[in-house]
Amino acid sequence: MKYLKTIAFEFIILLILTLISTILYYFNIIGNSTNDTLKIINFIIIFIFAGFYIGKNSNKKGWLEGLKISGINILIFVLLSLIFKYDFNIMQFLYYLIISIIIVLGSIIGINFKKKK
């Protein structure tokens, strides 16, 4: 259940950040290269918050919970890649590895911010 909440949390943040960057790009407040950079920063923010969220809601071993949620995210991305017939290459592998590292680091930080009982 906490994994489903985390995925929903990621999706909500994705919608909000995408809406903001789309509005900024639509009204020519930011340029094309800035928009591309903003997309990368948005995904980094989303995955850090997802890791932080899952880590804060875990009892112990935040890195393991982060690894689990990154595995779920990567599975979703791979399934979407198969559905839309994207070829798998080394850049996608590196992208998935970076996603895993970011989520695991976020979950490690999140578990350390958990209130002690």
Secondary structure, DSSP 4 states (H G I P E B T S, - for coil): -HHHHHHHHHHHHHHHHHHHHHHHHHTTSS-HHHHHHHHHHHHHHHHHHHHHHHHHT-SS-HHHHHHHHHHHHHHHHHHHHHHTTPPP-HHHHHHHHHHHHHHHHHHHHHHHTSPP-
